[in-house]
Amino acid sequence: MIYPSVKIDLEKLRSNTNRIVSLCKEKDIEVMGITKGICAFLPAVRAMIDGGAKKLGDSRIKNIKMMRKEGIGLPIYLIRGPMLSEIKEVVDLADGSLNSELEVIKALSHEARAEGKKHKVILMVDVGDLREGVVPEDVIDITEEILKMPAIEFEGIGTNTGCFGGVKPTYRNTKILTDLANDIEKKYSIKLKTISGGNSDTLNLLKESELPPQVNQLRIGEAILLGTRVDKFSELQLYRDSFVLEAEIIEVKIKPSCPIGEIAFDAFGKVPVFEDKGLMRRAIAAIGRQDCIIEGLSPLNDPIEIIGSSSDHLILDVTKSRNINVGSKVRFRLNYSALITLMNSKYVTKDCS
C-alpha cells in the first residue's frame, strides 16, 4: 500500500445514499447527488448511483467530461455557473446547468441551437448567503428574458445557503424561493419542473416540517459522503467514516513543546503560537497542507493530538500513545474541507474496499 491513502468504504457510501434518497422520496423530493467533493472519483460515483442517485451534479466540466467518458449516462448538471470559455463543452456534456447571468444563458442558447440540442437551465436566486444568484426582485424580469431564448428549457429556480456567508437555511429564506416560483407560474402560465431548495444543510428543515412543500429537489453532497450536516436526523444512522485518511509516521522524537528561538512567520505567512507543555513525544506523519486542509482532520488513534503542519509534514503529539513508532499508520476522520482537498491531491492514494 502506498501512503498517504484515503480509504473509501463503498458499501457505507452506497448505504448513506440510499438512506437519504429514501428519506427525500417520502417527501417527493429528488436528490441530485453532488460529486465535486470526491472530484467525481468513479468508484465512489458508482456507489452513489447504486444507492439510488438518479441525477448528478458537479462544479467542474472536467469532472463531467470524465464521467461521460467512463460511461455515466445519468443526467448530469454543471452546478457552478458556466464560464463563457467553456460553453461548448457545457452544452456537449451536461444536460443542464445552474445559472445567474443572462449573458451566459444567451451563449448557452446560441450554442445549443447551433448543435440542435436543448439545454436545461435552473436560475439561481440569492436569498442572503451572497454567493451566486440573482436578487429576488430581478427574478421575474430575468425569467421573461430566458423564456424567449431558443434551445433553452427553463427548468426552474434554485438557491444555495451556507457555503459562503454561512447563512442557515430556514423556512423564511427558502419560502422566498417558493413564493417566486408561484409568481413565475402565475405570470407566465407555466409549471416549473424543478424548485431546487438547497444543499445538505437544508435536509434538517425536513425534520421540523419547515421545508416549504413546493421544494422538490435538494443537491446533496456532504451528507451522502460524510454523513454530516444532518444532525437532526440521528435515526438515519449515516456512516461518518466512508472516507478515512491513513498516513505513515516517518519520525518519532522526544522534543520540547515550544520552538527554540525567536518566533517569526511560518511557511504560510502566519505567526504560530505554542503552549509550553514541557518535553513531549512528537511524531511526524508524511502528509501536509499541500495535500489537505489539516484543520479538517480528527485523529482516530486516541489520544493523538495534532500540533500543526507544514506543506508536507503533519506534527503530532503522541506522548500518550507509546505504540506509535516509525512506520506506524495513523488514521483520521475527515470533514468536507479535508475530503475535497485530499481527493484532489495526486500525492494521496485512493483505496476502495
Residue pairs with C-beta under 8 A, 6 or more apart in sequence:
1 349
1 351
2 349
3 246
3 247
3 248
3 286
3 329
3 349
4 245
4 246
4 247
4 248
4 285
4 286
4 287
4 291
4 342
4 347
4 348
4 349
5 245
5 246
5 247
5 348
5 349
5 350
5 351
6 243
6 244
6 245
6 246
6 334
6 339
6 342
6 343
6 348
6 349
6 350
6 351
7 243
7 244
7 245
7 246
7 351
7 353
8 41
8 43
8 44
8 242
8 243
8 350
8 351
8 352
8 353
9 239
9 241
9 242
9 243
9 244
9 353
10 43
10 44
10 47
10 352
10 353
11 47
12 239
12 241
12 242
13 44
13 47
13 48
13 51
13 224
13 225
13 239
13 242
14 47
14 48
14 50
14 51
15 51
15 239
16 51
16 223
16 224
16 225
16 227
16 238
16 239
16 242
17 33
17 47
17 48
17 50
17 51
17 52
17 53
17 224
18 51
18 52
19 236
19 237
19 238
20 31
20 203
20 220
20 223
20 224
20 230
20 236
20 238
21 31
21 51
21 52
21 53
22 52
23 203
23 206
23 233
23 236
24 30
24 31
24 203
24 206
24 218
24 220
27 206
27 211
28 216
29 215
29 216
29 217
29 218
30 54
30 55
30 194
30 216
30 217
30 218
31 52
31 53
31 54
31 55
31 217
31 218
31 220
32 53
32 55
32 56
32 57
32 77
32 79
32 196
32 217
32 218
32 219
32 220
33 48
33 49
33 53
33 55
33 56
33 57
33 220
33 221
33 224
34 56
34 57
34 58
34 79
34 199
34 219
34 220
34 221
34 224
35 44
35 45
35 48
35 56
35 57
35 58
35 63
35 67
35 221
36 57
36 58
36 59
36 60
36 63
36 79
36 221
36 340
37 221
37 222
37 225
37 336
37 339
37 340
37 343
38 44
38 45
38 225
38 339
38 340
38 343
39 60
39 63
39 340
39 343
39 344
40 58
40 60
40 63
40 64
40 66
40 67
41 343
41 350
42 66
42 67
42 70
43 352
44 225
44 352
45 56
45 67
45 72
48 56
48 224
49 56
49 72
49 74
51 224
53 74
53 224
54 74
54 75
55 74
55 75
55 76
55 77
56 67
56 72
56 74
56 75
56 76
56 77
57 76
57 77
57 78
57 79
57 98
57 219
58 64
58 67
58 76
58 77
58 78
58 79
59 78
59 79
59 80
60 80
61 78
61 82
61 86
61 89
61 90
61 93
61 94
64 76
64 78
64 93
64 94
65 89
65 93
67 76
68 76
68 93
75 95
75 96
76 93
76 94
76 95
77 94
77 95
77 96
77 97
77 98
77 120
77 122
78 90
78 94
78 96
78 97
78 98
79 97
79 98
79 219
80 98
80 132
81 97
81 98
81 99
81 100
81 101
81 104
81 124
81 132
82 90
82 97
82 99
82 104
82 107
82 108
84 103
84 104
84 107
87 104
87 107
87 108
87 111
88 111
90 97
90 108
90 111
90 119
91 108
91 111
91 112
91 115
91 117
91 119
92 115
94 119
95 119
95 120
96 119
96 120
96 121
96 122
96 153
96 155
97 108
97 119
97 120
97 121
97 122
98 122
98 124
98 132
98 158
98 196
99 105
99 108
99 121
99 122
99 123
99 124
100 123
100 124
100 126
100 132
100 133
100 134
102 142
102 145
102 146
105 121
105 146
105 149
105 152
106 149
108 119
108 121
108 151
108 152
109 119
109 149
109 150
109 151
109 152
111 119
112 118
112 119
112 151
112 152
113 150
113 151
117 151
118 151
118 152
118 153
119 151
119 152
119 153
120 152
120 153
120 155
121 146
121 152
121 153
121 154
121 155
122 155
122 156
122 157
122 158
122 194
122 196
123 134
123 139
123 142
123 143
123 146
123 154
123 156
123 157
123 158
124 132
124 133
124 134
124 157
124 158
124 159
124 160
125 133
125 134
125 135
125 136
125 139
125 157
125 158
125 159
125 176
125 177
125 180
126 132
126 133
126 134
126 135
126 136
126 159
127 133
127 136
127 159
127 161
127 167
127 173
127 174
127 176
127 177
128 161
128 165
128 167
128 173
129 160
129 161
129 162
129 163
129 164
129 165
129 166
129 167
130 164
130 165
130 167
131 160
131 163
131 164
131 165
132 160
133 159
133 160
134 142
136 176
136 180
139 157
139 180
139 183
139 184
140 180
140 183
140 184
140 187
143 154
143 184
143 188
144 188
146 152
146 154
147 154
147 188
147 190
154 190
154 192
155 192
155 193
155 194
156 181
156 192
156 193
156 194
156 195
156 196
156 217
157 177
157 180
157 181
157 184
157 192
157 194
157 195
157 196
158 177
158 194
158 195
158 196
158 197
158 198
158 217
158 219
159 173
159 174
159 176
159 177
159 196
159 197
159 198
160 198
160 199
160 219
161 167
161 168
161 169
161 173
161 198
161 199
161 201
161 202
162 168
162 169
162 198
162 199
162 201
163 199
167 173
168 201
169 197
169 198
169 201
169 202
169 204
169 205
170 205
170 210
171 205
171 210
171 211
171 212
174 197
174 198
174 202
174 205
174 211
174 212
174 215
175 212
177 195
177 197
177 212
177 215
178 195
178 197
178 212
178 214
178 215
181 192
181 195
181 214
182 214
184 190
184 192
185 191
185 192
194 216
194 217
195 214
195 215
195 216
195 217
196 215
196 217
196 218
196 219
197 211
197 212
197 215
197 216
197 217
197 218
198 215
198 218
198 219
199 218
199 219
199 220
199 221
199 222
199 229
200 218
200 220
200 221
200 222
200 223
200 224
200 228
200 229
200 230
201 229
202 211
202 215
202 218
203 218
203 220
203 223
203 229
203 230
203 233
204 229
204 230
204 231
204 232
204 233
205 211
206 233
207 232
207 233
208 232
221 336
222 228
222 229
222 336
223 229
223 230
223 238
225 242
225 243
225 336
225 339
226 240
226 242
226 243
226 334
226 335
226 336
226 339
227 238
227 239
227 240
227 242
228 240
228 335
228 336
230 236
230 238
240 333
241 333
243 334
243 339
243 342
244 300
244 331
244 332
244 333
244 334
245 287
245 292
245 297
245 331
245 332
245 334
245 338
245 342
245 348
246 329
246 330
246 331
246 332
247 285
247 286
247 287
247 314
247 329
247 330
247 332
248 285
248 286
248 327
248 328
248 329
248 330
249 283
249 284
249 285
249 286
249 324
249 325
249 326
249 327
249 328
249 329
249 330
250 284
250 285
250 286
250 326
251 283
251 284
251 326
252 281
252 282
252 283
252 284
252 318
252 324
252 325
252 326
253 281
253 282
254 279
254 280
254 281
254 282
255 279
255 280
255 282
256 278
256 279
256 280
257 274
257 275
257 276
257 277
257 278
257 279
257 280
257 317
258 274
258 275
258 276
259 272
259 274
263 271
263 272
264 271
265 271
266 272
266 310
267 310
267 311
268 289
272 308
274 307
277 317
280 317
280 319
281 317
281 318
281 319
281 321
281 322
282 307
282 315
282 316
282 317
282 318
283 304
283 315
283 316
283 318
283 324
283 328
283 330
284 313
284 314
284 315
284 316
285 313
285 314
285 316
285 330
286 312
286 313
286 314
287 312
287 314
287 348
288 294
288 309
288 310
288 311
288 312
288 313
288 314
289 309
289 310
289 311
289 312
290 311
290 312
290 345
290 347
291 312
291 341
291 342
291 345
291 347
291 348
292 338
292 341
292 342
292 345
292 348
293 337
293 338
293 341
294 306
294 308
294 309
294 314
294 338
295 337
295 338
296 334
296 335
296 336
296 337
296 338
296 339
296 341
297 306
297 314
297 332
297 333
297 334
297 338
298 332
298 333
298 334
298 335
299 305
299 306
299 316
299 330
299 331
299 332
300 330
300 331
300 332
300 333
301 321
301 324
301 330
301 331
302 321
303 320
303 321
304 316
304 317
304 318
304 321
304 324
304 330
305 316
305 317
306 314
306 315
306 316
306 317
307 315
307 316
307 317
308 315
309 315
316 324
316 330
318 324
324 330
332 338
334 342
342 348
343 350
